[in-house]
Amino acid sequence: MVGVVVLGLAVALGVFIQSQSRDPRPPEDVPRAIAIPALYATMGLLAIIGALQRRPAIVVAAGVLCLAGTILSVATIGFAVPGVVLILRGSRSHALPTRRWTEPVIAAAAVLLVLGAAITLLGMTEGRCWQASGSPADPTYTVIPCSSQPVLVGGGQTFASGFDSGVLTIGGGLVEAVLLLGALTLAVVTGRTPTGTGFDPSIERAPPR
């Protein structure tokens, strides 16, 4: 349930980011309203996978990532509460005996993959200068060298121009996608058990009478 809440918060974060992008400017190659919420959606999916597979270390890892994600902006502070809940719930559960020693390593690897995706996405950014021409209702955007002055574009007068810093790039978005998929794949694949061996460790067989 907490993982589903994190997914909902990720969707709300995407809507919030999109609502803040109303100023005239060319669209980014990688939409910020999708790339950033994808990080948090992965945290929610890790929590769900950990819960379904009864893997406390994965649940705790998702909680740690939620807490780490609160430093991104004021809009992400809401992830602190589910992060704390996931850590508390996961730390009170017990892993299956066959996974007790490997689970912390797998959970740490998943955390590093998600953190690497975030660092890559936000680190592989670039600045760009642009100008808008034509009608403000249907502008034509042109990316220009930052040393250039506003000029006529496509027969229409330039009515806006600007400089954007920290623009997300296709390279950063691709690396993010690969690392996030890697984290989810790692959690799913390593959680598989042979058919017929799964059991609830909290339920013990009654002694024969």
C-alpha positions in Angstrom: 0.0 0.0 0.0 2.8 2.4 0.8 4.4 1.6 -2.5 1.2 2.5 -4.3 1.1 5.8 -2.4 4.6 6.5 -3.6 3.5 5.9 -7.2 0.6 8.3 -6.7 3.0 10.9 -5.3 5.2 10.4 -8.3 2.2 11.1 -10.7 1.3 14.2 -8.6 4.9 15.4 -8.9 4.7 15.1 -12.7 1.5 17.1 -12.8 3.1 19.7 -10.6 6.2 20.0 -12.7 4.1 20.3 -15.9 2.0 23.0 -14.3 5.1 25.1 -13.7 6.2 25.0 -17.3 3.9 27.6 -18.8 6.5 30.3 -19.7 7.4 30.6 -23.4 10.3 28.3 -24.0 11.1 25.4 -26.3 10.3 21.9 -25.1 13.1 19.9 -23.6 14.4 16.8 -25.5 13.6 14.8 -22.4 10.4 16.0 -20.7 11.2 17.0 -17.1 7.6 16.1 -16.0 8.3 12.5 -17.0 12.0 11.9 -16.3 12.0 13.2 -12.7 8.8 11.4 -11.6 10.2 8.2 -13.1 12.9 8.2 -10.4 10.2 8.2 -7.6 8.0 5.8 -9.4 10.9 3.3 -9.4 11.1 3.7 -5.7 7.4 2.9 -5.3 7.8 -0.2 -7.6 10.8 -1.4 -5.6 8.7 -1.1 -2.4 5.9 -3.1 -4.1 8.3 -5.8 -5.4 9.9 -6.1 -2.0 6.5 -6.5 -0.3 5.2 -9.1 -2.8 8.4 -11.1 -2.6 8.7 -10.7 1.2 12.1 -9.1 1.0 12.5 -6.6 3.8 15.9 -5.3 2.5 14.3 -4.2 -0.8 11.5 -2.4 1.2 14.1 -0.6 3.3 16.1 0.3 0.2 12.9 1.9 -1.3 12.4 3.8 1.9 16.0 5.1 1.9 15.6 6.2 -1.6 12.4 8.1 -0.8 14.2 9.9 2.0 17.2 10.7 -0.2 14.8 12.0 -2.9 13.3 14.7 -0.5 16.4 16.8 -1.0 15.6 17.5 -4.7 13.1 20.3 -4.1 10.3 21.5 -1.8 7.9 19.6 -4.0 9.5 16.2 -3.0 9.3 16.6 0.8 6.1 14.6 0.8 8.1 11.5 0.0 9.6 11.6 3.5 6.6 10.1 5.3 6.3 7.0 3.1 10.1 6.7 3.2 10.1 6.5 7.0 7.2 4.0 7.0 8.9 1.7 4.5 12.1 1.8 6.6 10.2 1.0 9.8 8.1 -1.8 8.3 11.1 -3.3 6.5 13.4 -3.3 9.5 10.8 -5.1 11.6 10.4 -8.0 9.1 12.6 -11.0 8.6 14.0 -12.2 5.3 13.9 -15.9 4.3 16.9 -17.8 5.7 18.1 -18.6 2.1 18.3 -14.9 1.3 19.6 -13.5 4.6 23.2 -12.9 3.5 22.6 -11.8 -0.1 19.7 -9.4 0.4 21.7 -6.5 1.8 24.0 -6.6 -1.2 21.2 -6.7 -3.7 19.4 -3.9 -1.9 22.5 -1.8 -1.9 23.0 -2.4 -5.6 19.4 -1.3 -6.3 20.0 1.9 -4.3 23.2 2.7 -6.2 21.5 2.1 -9.5 18.6 4.5 -8.7 21.0 7.1 -7.3 23.2 6.7 -10.3 20.2 7.3 -12.5 19.3 10.5 -10.6 22.9 11.8 -10.7 23.3 11.1 -14.4 20.0 12.7 -15.3 20.6 15.9 -13.4 24.4 15.9 -14.1 24.3 15.5 -17.9 22.4 18.8 -18.5 23.3 21.7 -20.7 22.5 25.3 -21.2 20.8 26.7 -24.4 19.8 30.0 -25.8 16.6 30.3 -27.8 14.2 32.7 -29.4 10.5 32.5 -30.3 9.0 34.1 -33.4 5.7 34.2 -35.1 2.4 34.4 -33.1 2.6 34.1 -29.3 -0.4 31.7 -29.6 1.5 29.4 -31.9 5.2 30.3 -31.5 8.1 28.9 -33.5 11.1 28.1 -31.3 14.7 28.2 -32.6 17.7 27.2 -30.5 20.6 29.6 -31.3 24.2 30.1 -30.2 24.3 32.0 -27.0 26.5 34.7 -28.6 23.9 35.5 -31.2 21.5 38.4 -31.1 17.7 38.0 -31.7 17.0 37.9 -35.5 14.0 37.4 -37.7 13.1 33.7 -38.0 10.9 32.3 -40.7 9.5 35.7 -41.7 8.1 36.4 -38.3 9.3 39.0 -35.7 11.0 37.6 -32.6 8.9 38.3 -29.6 10.7 36.4 -26.9 14.2 34.9 -26.2 16.0 33.5 -23.3 18.6 31.2 -21.8 17.8 28.0 -20.1 20.2 26.3 -17.8 20.1 22.7 -16.6 18.2 21.4 -19.7 17.8 17.6 -19.6 19.5 15.8 -22.5 18.7 12.7 -24.5 21.9 11.1 -23.3 21.1 11.6 -19.6 17.5 10.4 -20.2 18.7 7.2 -21.9 21.2 6.4 -19.1 18.6 7.1 -16.5 16.1 4.7 -18.2 18.8 1.9 -18.4 19.8 2.3 -14.8 16.2 2.4 -13.5 15.3 -0.7 -15.5 18.4 -2.3 -14.2 17.3 -1.7 -10.6 13.9 -3.1 -11.2 15.2 -6.1 -13.1 17.7 -6.9 -10.4 15.0 -6.8 -7.8 12.6 -9.0 -9.8 15.1 -11.6 -11.0 16.9 -12.1 -7.7 13.6 -12.6 -5.9 12.5 -15.6 -7.9 12.3 -18.9 -6.0 11.9 -22.4 -7.3 8.3 -23.6 -7.7 6.8 -25.0 -4.6 9.5 -23.7 -2.2 7.8 -20.4 -1.2 6.4 -20.3 2.2 5.4 -17.7 4.9 8.2 -17.8 7.5 5.7 -16.4 10.1 3.5 -19.5 9.9 4.8 -22.6 11.6 3.5 -26.1 11.2 1.6 -27.5 14.2 3.3 -30.4 15.9 1.7 -33.8 15.1 -0.6 -35.2 17.8 
